[in-house]
Amino acid sequence: MANLLFKTYFKLNSVAMSRSILTSIGALKTDKPPFESFPRSQRVTFKYYQGVLAFLEEHYSEVCLSQFKSLSAVTDALLTLKLARLSNA
């Protein structure tokens, strides 16, 4: 749902409304499922919009930190996949 809202608000060129999505999600600390429980495609899309929003608001350190964590997660996933394939070979 958040990704659809991001897409709509970005098409409307409404950065302030996009920020409200992150504020609302942050307020739901107890009732939201873990981020990892969502499909990978939705997580990537969410991180993309989160990064674009931080970049538009000139929070460059937040963008760099977010991208570093994302790249680290991708590297870990690829390494795990490669090790799994090697052990099956």
N, C-alpha and C positions, 0 to 999 in steps of 0.2 A: 504494500500500500504506500509506504514512504517513497519508494522509487517512482511510482506513478505520480505522486504529488510533486516530487523533485522535477520530473520531466515537464509536467504542466507549468509549474512556476518558472522554470527556466525558459520555456517557450513564451511565457507572458513577460519575461524579463523582470521578474520580481524577486530580487535577491533577499529582501527582508522577509518575505513569506517563506522562502527556502530555509532561512535561518530558524524560523519558528518550528519547522519540522524537527530539527536537531534538538531544540530546546524541549519540545514535547517528549521526544524519545528519551532524553536525559532525565526527565521528571518521572518516568515510568520505571524506576529502579527495581521494584519488587515484582511487578506483573509481566515483565517482558521475558520472553525465552532467551536463552544464550545466543549470541551472534552466530556461533558455529552451527546452530541447529537449522539455519536457513540454507537453501541451496546456494552453491558456490556462485552461480551466475548472479543471483540477487545480492550476495555479499560484495561481489566485484562492482556491480552497478552502484550500490550504496556508497562504497568507498570512493568511486569515481566522482559522484556528485558531491560528496563531502570534501574531497580534494579541490574540486573546481570552486566550490563555495569559499573555502579557506583562501584560495588564490585570489579570487575576486575581491575579498575583503582585506587583501594584502597581509595575511597571516602566513608569511612564507616559511617560518620555522615550523608551524603546524603542518604545512604541506610536506615539507621535507621529512619530518618525523613520521608522518602517516605513510608516505611513499616508502621510506626505509623499512618500516614495519611490514608493509605489504610485500615488498621485494624479499624481505627476510622470510616471510611465510611461504612465498612461492618457491624460493630456493630450498627451504626445508621440505616442502611437499615433493619437489622434483627429486631431491636426494633420496627421500624415502621410497618413491616410486622406482627409482633406478636400483636401489638396494633390493627391493622386492623382486624386481625382474631378474637381477643377477642370482638371487637365491633360488629362483624357480628354474633357471637355465641349467 
